[in-house]
Amino acid sequence: MSVDIRPVRVLLVDDDPLVCSGLELMLSAAGGISVVGSVGDGDLVVGAVHQHHPDVVLMDVRMPRVDGITATRELLAQVNPPRVLVLTTFAEDSAVMRAVEAGAAGFLLKTAAPADIIDAVRRVAAGEGVLSPASVPELLQHVVDHPVVTRRREAAGQLAALTQREREIVVRVARGLSNADVARDLFVSEATVKSHLGAVLARLGCTSRVEVAVLAERAGWLHAVTPAGA
């Protein structure tokens, strides 16, 4: 007996109609994804979510009336909100960590490859956070010196307390691998990866894999074959 799998429902939030049109064409052609609506400003997001019931909101950062960070914070204060994937440009790099702190599940560059955006939407809908693998080095370079990250600089020393397995997972997560990819790489179950990652987040006082990635970058782990002490 065949089982119908409901497509991932996506709401687009961007003040550029051409961007929305392009994203809609790309996502709708991917299969398993349905763009259920689009709005052009952050003050319209909550109403659109109540109307369309998306699983994922693809959120621009810079908009005329209400920016994407404020909209993300307001949306995630609602009951049973969808997950938010923020799209950003280098001109908005100072907003990236604030977006993550507001509760966004992850972020991508608007210049990311279509395959990366499609994969990110699916991963966010499945409950994962997202760092686009192709964008990780440039994004971390732009956000690592942001004041939000600087305030966590002392926490980087806590990485030394992680177990070898936790360090292996952190490095792979910081390089943009999904939980499934990490599991395959380390020959463990995906449940094991999720368990270790949850323990790491709690120990470091981080709220997302993005913050863990920044700490790993700060510690120099992404520039070494293995992290110090592994």
DOTORKOL-271949 format. One record per residue: residue number from 0; residue in three letters; x, z, y of N, C-alpha, C in turn. Coordinates in nm, 3 decimals. Each point is the difference from the previous one (the first is absolute). Layout:
BEGIN
  resi  resn       nu       nw       nv      cau      caw      cav       cu       cw       cv
   NUM   ALA        X        Z        Y        X        Z        Y        X        Z        Y
...
end
This chain:
BEGIN
  resi  resn       nu       nw       nv      cau      caw      cav       cu       cw       cv
     0   MET    0.085    0.000   -0.120   -0.085    0.000    0.120    0.088    0.000    0.125
     1   SER   -0.025   -0.090    0.092    0.079   -0.010    0.121   -0.036    0.112    0.096
     2   VAL    0.101    0.044    0.075   -0.019    0.106    0.098    0.026   -0.055    0.140
     3   ASP   -0.098    0.013    0.086    0.016   -0.047    0.137    0.084    0.099    0.078
     4   ILE    0.105   -0.048    0.060    0.087    0.084    0.083   -0.033   -0.026    0.146
     5   ARG   -0.041    0.103    0.069   -0.038   -0.016    0.140    0.122   -0.036    0.084
     6   PRO   -0.012   -0.100    0.085    0.115   -0.036    0.085    0.032    0.109    0.100
     7   VAL    0.124    0.004    0.043    0.043    0.092    0.104   -0.063   -0.045    0.131
     8   ARG   -0.073    0.089    0.065   -0.069   -0.033    0.125    0.091    0.035    0.118
     9   VAL    0.024   -0.097    0.087    0.095    0.018    0.110   -0.068   -0.024    0.135
    10   LEU    0.025    0.092    0.093   -0.043   -0.018    0.139    0.123   -0.030    0.084
    11   LEU   -0.005   -0.106    0.080    0.111   -0.037    0.088   -0.023    0.054    0.140
    12   VAL    0.106    0.057    0.058   -0.009    0.053    0.136    0.116   -0.058    0.080
    13   ASP   -0.029   -0.095    0.087    0.103   -0.065    0.082   -0.068   -0.069    0.117
    14   ASP    0.060    0.012    0.119   -0.062   -0.060    0.118    0.030   -0.149    0.013
    15   ASP    0.079   -0.055   -0.091    0.032   -0.142    0.003   -0.085   -0.072   -0.105
    16   PRO   -0.099   -0.080    0.044   -0.088   -0.069   -0.097    0.076   -0.090   -0.096
    17   LEU    0.111   -0.060    0.047    0.078   -0.087   -0.087    0.065    0.079   -0.113
    18   VAL    0.049    0.121    0.032    0.059    0.085   -0.103   -0.105    0.036   -0.103
    19   CYS   -0.119    0.041    0.047   -0.108    0.035   -0.092   -0.038   -0.119   -0.089
    20   SER   -0.011   -0.117    0.059   -0.037   -0.119   -0.077    0.104   -0.031   -0.106
    21   GLY    0.128    0.009    0.039    0.107   -0.027   -0.095    0.002    0.099   -0.114
    22   LEU   -0.015    0.128    0.033   -0.002    0.103   -0.104   -0.119   -0.018   -0.093
    23   GLU   -0.115   -0.034    0.057   -0.120   -0.018   -0.083    0.018   -0.115   -0.098
    24   LEU    0.053   -0.111    0.048    0.023   -0.115   -0.088    0.097    0.036   -0.111
    25   MET    0.108    0.068    0.036    0.104    0.034   -0.096   -0.052    0.098   -0.105
    26   LEU   -0.066    0.107    0.044   -0.047    0.102   -0.093   -0.114   -0.050   -0.088
    27   SER   -0.091   -0.076    0.059   -0.115   -0.050   -0.076    0.043   -0.098   -0.109
    28   ALA    0.111   -0.070    0.025    0.048   -0.097   -0.098    0.080    0.066   -0.112
    29   ALA    0.031    0.129    0.016    0.088    0.066   -0.096   -0.069    0.033   -0.131
    30   GLY   -0.131    0.018    0.004   -0.071    0.041   -0.119   -0.004    0.151   -0.013
    31   GLY   -0.117    0.055   -0.022   -0.013    0.144   -0.016   -0.001    0.076    0.131
    32   ILE   -0.004   -0.071    0.111   -0.005    0.062    0.133   -0.111   -0.066    0.080
    33   SER   -0.081    0.080    0.065   -0.109   -0.052    0.083    0.011    0.057    0.140
    34   VAL    0.014   -0.086    0.100    0.000    0.044    0.140   -0.146    0.016    0.042
    35   VAL   -0.040    0.125    0.025   -0.141    0.029    0.025   -0.035    0.002    0.148
    36   GLY    0.101   -0.006    0.087   -0.028    0.000    0.143    0.127    0.010    0.081
    37   SER   -0.013   -0.017    0.130    0.113    0.014    0.090   -0.050    0.047    0.136
    38   VAL    0.083    0.079    0.068   -0.030    0.046    0.136    0.126   -0.016    0.084
    39   GLY   -0.020   -0.005    0.132    0.109   -0.031    0.090    0.056    0.117    0.078
    40   ASP   -0.045    0.123   -0.029    0.055    0.115    0.072   -0.023    0.128   -0.079
    41   GLY    0.084    0.100    0.029   -0.003    0.122   -0.076   -0.126    0.082    0.016
    42   ASP   -0.070   -0.015    0.112   -0.122    0.078    0.019   -0.117   -0.052   -0.083
    43   LEU    0.019   -0.113   -0.067   -0.106   -0.058   -0.083    0.020    0.028   -0.148
    44   VAL    0.110    0.067   -0.035    0.037    0.014   -0.141   -0.098    0.088   -0.076
    45   VAL   -0.029    0.118    0.051   -0.086    0.093   -0.074   -0.136   -0.061   -0.028
    46   GLY   -0.059   -0.063    0.100   -0.130   -0.065   -0.018    0.006   -0.111   -0.103
    47   ALA    0.108   -0.079    0.004    0.014   -0.111   -0.094    0.018    0.052   -0.143
    48   VAL    0.071    0.111   -0.014    0.018    0.059   -0.133   -0.132    0.048   -0.056
    49   HIS   -0.082    0.063    0.084   -0.132    0.045   -0.045   -0.088   -0.118   -0.039
    50   GLN    0.020   -0.112    0.066   -0.082   -0.118   -0.028    0.046   -0.074   -0.126
    51   HIS    0.133   -0.014   -0.015    0.052   -0.088   -0.105    0.056    0.073   -0.123
    52   HIS    0.029    0.128    0.012    0.051    0.081   -0.112    0.124   -0.063   -0.066
    53   PRO    0.106   -0.023    0.076    0.121   -0.058   -0.058    0.079    0.102   -0.082
    54   ASP    0.085   -0.050   -0.087    0.095    0.085   -0.072    0.128    0.017    0.080
    55   VAL    0.037   -0.106    0.074    0.124   -0.001    0.077   -0.029   -0.055    0.139
    56   VAL    0.058    0.065    0.101   -0.006   -0.052    0.136    0.140   -0.048    0.036
    57   LEU    0.010   -0.128    0.034    0.127   -0.058    0.043    0.003    0.010    0.152
    58   MET    0.082    0.092    0.051   -0.009    0.046    0.139    0.116   -0.048    0.087
    59   ASP   -0.034   -0.069    0.108    0.099   -0.032    0.103    0.035    0.128    0.076
    60   VAL    0.112    0.002    0.067    0.040    0.118    0.078   -0.041   -0.013    0.146
    61   ARG    0.036   -0.110    0.062   -0.022   -0.016    0.144   -0.128   -0.077    0.026
    62   MET   -0.099    0.070    0.062   -0.128   -0.062    0.034   -0.044    0.047    0.139
    63   PRO   -0.089   -0.073    0.066   -0.028    0.026    0.142   -0.055    0.138    0.033
    64   ARG   -0.101    0.046   -0.076   -0.068    0.125    0.038    0.050    0.121   -0.079
    65   VAL   -0.002   -0.012   -0.131    0.044    0.111   -0.086    0.105   -0.054   -0.097
    66   ASP    0.119    0.059    0.004    0.108   -0.049   -0.086   -0.024    0.036   -0.146
    67   GLY    0.074   -0.066   -0.087   -0.019    0.018   -0.143    0.034    0.138   -0.050
    68   ILE    0.092    0.070    0.066    0.035    0.136   -0.042   -0.117    0.094    0.024
    69   THR   -0.056   -0.006    0.120   -0.117    0.083    0.031   -0.117   -0.035   -0.091
    70   ALA   -0.021   -0.129   -0.022   -0.109   -0.044   -0.088    0.020    0.050   -0.142
    71   THR    0.125   -0.003   -0.046    0.030    0.050   -0.135   -0.031    0.148   -0.011
    72   ARG    0.042    0.076    0.099   -0.024    0.145   -0.001   -0.151    0.029    0.001
    73   GLU   -0.074   -0.072    0.083   -0.144    0.022    0.008   -0.070   -0.041   -0.130
    74   LEU    0.044   -0.111   -0.057   -0.062   -0.048   -0.123    0.024    0.096   -0.115
    75   LEU    0.122    0.050   -0.013    0.032    0.085   -0.113   -0.054    0.141    0.015
    76   ALA   -0.060    0.029    0.114   -0.070    0.128    0.018   -0.143   -0.008   -0.052
    77   GLN   -0.044   -0.121   -0.037   -0.135   -0.019   -0.053   -0.005    0.045   -0.146
    78   VAL   -0.121    0.012   -0.053   -0.019    0.036   -0.141    0.026   -0.122   -0.087
    79   ASN    0.083    0.017   -0.103    0.032   -0.107   -0.094    0.042   -0.130    0.071
    80   PRO    0.104    0.006    0.082    0.041   -0.121    0.073    0.073   -0.098   -0.090
    81   PRO    0.005   -0.125    0.039    0.084   -0.096   -0.073    0.146    0.029    0.030
    82   ARG    0.089   -0.066   -0.071    0.143    0.014    0.026    0.041   -0.101    0.106
    83   VAL    0.102    0.036    0.077    0.042   -0.082    0.114    0.140   -0.055   -0.023
    84   LEU    0.013   -0.130    0.016    0.129   -0.067   -0.005    0.027   -0.058    0.137
    85   VAL    0.106    0.048    0.066    0.029   -0.039    0.137    0.091   -0.122    0.003
    86   LEU   -0.034   -0.096    0.083    0.084   -0.116    0.027    0.068    0.021    0.134
    87   THR    0.130   -0.023    0.005    0.072    0.026    0.124    0.101   -0.110    0.027
    88   THR    0.054   -0.001    0.122    0.109   -0.090    0.037    0.115    0.086    0.049
    89   PHE    0.116   -0.059    0.017    0.116    0.076    0.049   -0.027    0.059    0.137
    90   ALA   -0.084   -0.068    0.080   -0.031    0.053    0.133   -0.076    0.131   -0.009
    91   GLU   -0.055    0.030   -0.116   -0.079    0.121   -0.020    0.067    0.098   -0.094
    92   ASP    0.132   -0.015   -0.021    0.065    0.083   -0.101   -0.009    0.149    0.032
    93   SER   -0.011    0.038    0.129   -0.009    0.141    0.034   -0.131    0.062   -0.046
    94   ALA   -0.096   -0.084   -0.035   -0.131    0.051   -0.043   -0.010    0.015   -0.151
    95   VAL    0.095   -0.053   -0.073   -0.013   -0.005   -0.145   -0.012    0.139   -0.062
    96   MET    0.092    0.090    0.033   -0.004    0.132   -0.061   -0.121    0.080    0.046
    97   ARG   -0.043   -0.021    0.124   -0.122    0.067    0.047   -0.121   -0.050   -0.078
    98   ALA    0.001   -0.127   -0.035   -0.110   -0.054   -0.080   -0.002    0.064   -0.138
    99   VAL    0.117    0.017   -0.059    0.009    0.063   -0.130   -0.045    0.145    0.008
   100   GLU    0.043    0.069    0.104   -0.042    0.140    0.018   -0.151    0.010    0.023
   101   ALA   -0.059   -0.104    0.057   -0.145    0.001    0.022   -0.076   -0.017   -0.131
   102   GLY    0.073   -0.039   -0.106   -0.063   -0.010   -0.131    0.001   -0.137   -0.062
   103   ALA    0.064   -0.097    0.065    0.005   -0.135   -0.058    0.072    0.003   -0.134
   104   ALA   -0.048   -0.081   -0.092    0.059   -0.003   -0.134    0.131   -0.078   -0.003
   105   GLY    0.029   -0.073    0.106    0.124   -0.075    0.005    0.000   -0.099    0.114
   106   PHE    0.103   -0.081    0.005    0.006   -0.099    0.107    0.077   -0.123   -0.045
   107   LEU   -0.030   -0.110    0.067    0.067   -0.128   -0.022    0.027   -0.064    0.134
   108   LEU    0.097   -0.088    0.000    0.019   -0.086    0.117   -0.101   -0.114   -0.005
   109   LYS   -0.042   -0.045    0.116   -0.091   -0.115    0.004    0.069   -0.126   -0.050
   110   THR    0.133    0.002   -0.003    0.075   -0.115   -0.049    0.026    0.008   -0.149
   111   ALA   -0.055    0.101   -0.069    0.020    0.011   -0.144   -0.057   -0.123   -0.071
   112   ALA    0.058   -0.032   -0.113   -0.048   -0.114   -0.078   -0.143    0.025   -0.047
   113   PRO   -0.080   -0.105   -0.010   -0.137    0.016   -0.048   -0.009    0.077   -0.131
   114   ALA    0.091   -0.028   -0.093   -0.003    0.070   -0.128    0.021    0.150    0.017
   115   ASP    0.084    0.039    0.097    0.024    0.142    0.025   -0.124    0.067    0.058
   116   ILE   -0.070   -0.070    0.090   -0.120    0.057    0.060   -0.110    0.015   -0.105
   117   ILE   -0.017   -0.102   -0.083   -0.101    0.006   -0.106    0.031    0.114   -0.097
   118   ASP    0.127    0.010   -0.040    0.041    0.106   -0.092   -0.022    0.137    0.063
   119   ALA    0.030    0.012    0.130   -0.016    0.128    0.069   -0.146    0.043    0.004
   120   VAL   -0.089   -0.094    0.027   -0.143    0.032    0.002   -0.044    0.052   -0.136
   121   ARG    0.043   -0.065   -0.106   -0.039    0.042   -0.134    0.059    0.137   -0.034
   122   ARG    0.124    0.023    0.038    0.063    0.128   -0.031   -0.064    0.114    0.079
   123   VAL   -0.031   -0.024    0.126   -0.066    0.104    0.080   -0.137    0.031   -0.057
   124   ALA   -0.073   -0.104   -0.040   -0.133    0.021   -0.060    0.010    0.080   -0.129
   125   ALA    0.113   -0.014   -0.070    0.020    0.072   -0.125    0.050    0.142    0.021
   126   GLY    0.021    0.038    0.127    0.039    0.137    0.029    0.146    0.022    0.031
   127   GLU    0.078   -0.107    0.006    0.142    0.013    0.031    0.025   -0.011    0.151
   128   GLY    0.115    0.052    0.042    0.050   -0.030    0.133    0.085   -0.126   -0.008
   129   VAL    0.027   -0.060    0.112    0.067   -0.131   -0.002    0.114   -0.008    0.100
   130   LEU    0.111   -0.050   -0.049    0.108   -0.051    0.083    0.029   -0.140   -0.052
   131   SER   -0.012   -0.099    0.083    0.026   -0.137   -0.045    0.148   -0.013   -0.034
   132   PRO    0.034   -0.036   -0.126    0.141   -0.009   -0.039    0.082   -0.089    0.091
   133   ALA   -0.056   -0.114    0.041    0.074   -0.092    0.083    0.026    0.054    0.140
   134   SER   -0.080    0.099    0.041    0.009    0.050    0.136    0.069    0.135    0.011
   135   VAL    0.027    0.064   -0.114    0.054    0.137    0.004    0.126    0.015    0.085
   136   PRO    0.105   -0.082   -0.019    0.123    0.025    0.077   -0.021   -0.008    0.150
   137   GLU   -0.070   -0.104    0.047   -0.019   -0.016    0.143   -0.093    0.107    0.057
   138   LEU   -0.105    0.033   -0.074   -0.093    0.101    0.048    0.067    0.135    0.011
   139   LEU    0.076    0.039   -0.102    0.066    0.130    0.005    0.102    0.005    0.114
   140   GLN    0.068   -0.111    0.024    0.096   -0.004    0.110   -0.069    0.026    0.133
   141   HIS   -0.123   -0.048    0.014   -0.072    0.015    0.127   -0.065    0.135    0.016
   142   VAL   -0.039    0.065   -0.111   -0.072    0.126    0.013    0.086    0.123   -0.021
   143   VAL    0.119   -0.017   -0.056    0.077    0.117   -0.043    0.041    0.091    0.115
   144   ASP    0.011   -0.054    0.122    0.039    0.082    0.114   -0.118    0.041    0.087
   145   HIS   -0.121   -0.025   -0.048   -0.116    0.041    0.077   -0.007    0.153    0.005
   146   PRO   -0.049    0.060    0.111   -0.006    0.147    0.010   -0.072    0.068   -0.115
   147   VAL   -0.104   -0.065   -0.054   -0.071    0.060   -0.114    0.095    0.020   -0.117
   148   VAL    0.086   -0.101   -0.023    0.095    0.010   -0.109    0.110    0.100    0.033
   149   THR    0.043   -0.001    0.127    0.105    0.092    0.041   -0.039    0.144   -0.025
   150   ARG   -0.128    0.033    0.022   -0.046    0.137   -0.023    0.010    0.039   -0.146
   151   ARG    0.007   -0.098   -0.089    0.012    0.029   -0.142    0.145   -0.010   -0.049
   152   ARG    0.093   -0.017    0.091    0.139   -0.023   -0.041    0.052    0.113   -0.088
   153   GLU   -0.034    0.123    0.033    0.049    0.111   -0.079   -0.052   -0.004   -0.143
   154   ALA   -0.118   -0.061   -0.017   -0.058   -0.007   -0.135    0.081   -0.088   -0.092
   155   ALA    0.082   -0.090    0.057    0.081   -0.089   -0.084    0.093    0.079   -0.091
   156   GLY    0.044    0.118    0.047    0.086    0.082   -0.083   -0.068    0.047   -0.127
   157   GLN   -0.133    0.005    0.002   -0.074    0.044   -0.118    0.009   -0.099   -0.114
   158   LEU    0.036   -0.125    0.031    0.012   -0.101   -0.106    0.103    0.042   -0.104
   159   ALA    0.097    0.078    0.043    0.105    0.042   -0.093   -0.055    0.088   -0.111
   160   ALA   -0.117    0.060    0.021   -0.058    0.089   -0.101   -0.083   -0.074   -0.104
   161   LEU   -0.018   -0.130    0.017   -0.080   -0.076   -0.095    0.074   -0.018   -0.132
   162   THR   -0.076   -0.012   -0.107    0.061   -0.028   -0.130    0.048   -0.144   -0.004
   163   GLN    0.080   -0.033   -0.100    0.051   -0.136   -0.012   -0.114   -0.100   -0.015
   164   ARG   -0.100    0.035   -0.082   -0.114   -0.091   -0.019   -0.077   -0.018    0.129
   165   GLU   -0.020    0.109    0.076   -0.070   -0.009    0.128    0.077   -0.089    0.097
   166   ARG    0.132    0.012   -0.002    0.082   -0.084    0.088   -0.012   -0.147   -0.036
   167   GLU   -0.001   -0.029   -0.129   -0.015   -0.138   -0.044   -0.133   -0.057    0.046
   168   ILE   -0.103    0.080   -0.007   -0.133   -0.045    0.043   -0.004   -0.019    0.151
   169   VAL    0.057    0.096    0.074   -0.001   -0.008    0.146    0.069   -0.128    0.048
   170   VAL    0.115   -0.032   -0.057    0.073   -0.120    0.042   -0.084   -0.125   -0.024
   171   ARG   -0.064   -0.007   -0.111   -0.080   -0.120   -0.033   -0.124   -0.009    0.087
   172   VAL   -0.065    0.113    0.023   -0.115    0.002    0.090    0.042   -0.043    0.140
   173   ALA    0.114    0.050    0.046    0.049   -0.034    0.134    0.035   -0.147    0.013
   174   ARG    0.030   -0.065   -0.110    0.030   -0.142    0.002   -0.124   -0.086   -0.014
   175   GLY   -0.118    0.066   -0.007   -0.126   -0.073    0.003   -0.064   -0.026   -0.133
   176   LEU    0.054    0.056   -0.109   -0.059   -0.023   -0.131   -0.132    0.077   -0.014
   177   SER   -0.094   -0.058   -0.070   -0.126    0.068   -0.032    0.026    0.102   -0.110
   178   ASN   -0.096    0.090   -0.022    0.014    0.098   -0.108    0.019   -0.070   -0.134
   179   ALA   -0.075   -0.108   -0.021    0.011   -0.073   -0.127    0.139   -0.061   -0.016
   180   ASP    0.055   -0.055    0.110    0.133   -0.060   -0.006    0.107    0.106   -0.028
   181   VAL   -0.014    0.117    0.064    0.094    0.110   -0.023   -0.006    0.042   -0.147
   182   ALA   -0.121    0.011   -0.053   -0.016    0.041   -0.139    0.069   -0.098   -0.095
   183   ARG   -0.019   -0.129    0.024    0.065   -0.100   -0.085    0.151    0.006    0.013
   184   ASP    0.048    0.021    0.121    0.144    0.002    0.026    0.068    0.118   -0.070
   185   LEU   -0.070    0.114   -0.004    0.059    0.121   -0.056   -0.047    0.029   -0.144
   186   PHE   -0.082   -0.090   -0.055   -0.049    0.015   -0.137   -0.076    0.131   -0.020
   187   VAL   -0.086    0.031    0.096   -0.087    0.116   -0.009   -0.143   -0.046    0.028
   188   SER   -0.095    0.090   -0.017   -0.139   -0.035    0.028   -0.027    0.006    0.150
   189   GLU   -0.104   -0.074    0.043   -0.039    0.004    0.140   -0.048    0.140    0.039
   190   ALA   -0.064    0.070   -0.096   -0.045    0.137    0.026    0.119    0.092    0.029
   191   THR    0.111   -0.024   -0.070    0.121    0.080    0.023    0.054   -0.024    0.141
   192   VAL   -0.001   -0.126    0.042    0.047   -0.032    0.136   -0.088    0.069    0.103
   193   LYS   -0.131   -0.008   -0.016   -0.092    0.063    0.094    0.021    0.151    0.006
   194   SER    0.024    0.061   -0.116    0.022    0.144   -0.005    0.126    0.039    0.074
   195   HIS    0.109   -0.071   -0.027    0.127    0.029    0.067   -0.012   -0.023    0.151
   196   LEU   -0.066   -0.110    0.038   -0.011   -0.032    0.142   -0.084    0.105    0.072
   197   GLY   -0.106    0.048   -0.064   -0.080    0.106    0.060    0.081    0.126    0.022
   198   ALA    0.086    0.033   -0.097    0.085    0.118    0.013    0.099   -0.017    0.114
   199   VAL    0.054   -0.122    0.014    0.095   -0.028    0.108   -0.067    0.015    0.137
   200   LEU   -0.119   -0.057    0.014   -0.072    0.009    0.127   -0.024    0.146    0.037
   201   ALA   -0.042    0.080   -0.097   -0.028    0.141    0.028    0.127    0.075    0.037
   202   ARG    0.109   -0.027   -0.070    0.124    0.073    0.025    0.061   -0.034    0.135
   203   LEU   -0.014   -0.126    0.041    0.060   -0.043    0.126   -0.092    0.020    0.119
   204   GLY   -0.126    0.037   -0.025   -0.094    0.016    0.110   -0.042   -0.133    0.061
   205   CYS    0.005   -0.108   -0.080   -0.038   -0.133    0.047   -0.145   -0.028   -0.040
   206   THR   -0.063   -0.087    0.077   -0.139   -0.036   -0.029   -0.012   -0.138   -0.062
   207   SER    0.108   -0.078   -0.005   -0.009   -0.134   -0.055    0.136   -0.047   -0.049
   208   ARG   -0.002   -0.105   -0.080    0.122   -0.059   -0.052    0.080   -0.066    0.113
   209   VAL   -0.067   -0.035    0.110    0.072   -0.057    0.114    0.097    0.102    0.058
   210   GLU   -0.045    0.124    0.016    0.087    0.104    0.053    0.116    0.029   -0.097
   211   VAL   -0.028   -0.002   -0.129    0.106    0.019   -0.098    0.103   -0.112    0.012
   212   ALA   -0.048   -0.122    0.022    0.091   -0.114    0.015    0.092    0.018    0.119
   213   VAL   -0.054    0.050    0.110    0.081    0.020    0.120    0.106    0.107   -0.025
   214   LEU   -0.037    0.107   -0.071    0.096    0.104   -0.032    0.112   -0.056   -0.089
   215   ALA   -0.037   -0.084   -0.095    0.100   -0.060   -0.087    0.095   -0.090    0.078
   216   GLU   -0.056   -0.073    0.097    0.084   -0.084    0.087    0.093    0.086    0.082
   217   ARG   -0.052    0.109    0.057    0.082    0.090    0.081    0.116    0.057   -0.081
   218   ALA   -0.026    0.030   -0.126    0.103    0.060   -0.086    0.099   -0.103   -0.052
   219   GLY   -0.024   -0.127    0.028    0.091   -0.105   -0.044   -0.020   -0.043   -0.145
   220   TRP   -0.110    0.044   -0.061   -0.022   -0.032   -0.140   -0.025   -0.148   -0.025
   221   LEU   -0.052   -0.071    0.098   -0.034   -0.140   -0.022    0.120   -0.092    0.011
   222   HIS    0.113    0.057    0.041    0.122   -0.081    0.016    0.101    0.030   -0.109
   223   ALA   -0.041    0.082   -0.098    0.090    0.035   -0.109   -0.058   -0.048   -0.131
   224   VAL    0.086   -0.015   -0.100   -0.048   -0.041   -0.134   -0.091    0.109   -0.056
   225   THR    0.041    0.127    0.016   -0.083    0.114   -0.041    0.007    0.102    0.112
   226   PRO   -0.106    0.078    0.021    0.002    0.099    0.105    0.102    0.109   -0.026
   227   ALA    0.052    0.059    0.108    0.102    0.101   -0.011   -0.045    0.112   -0.092
   228   GLY    0.087    0.035   -0.093   -0.028    0.112   -0.088   -0.081   -0.038   -0.122
   229   ALA   -0.042   -0.130   -0.010   -0.082   -0.040   -0.115    0.085   -0.009   -0.125
end
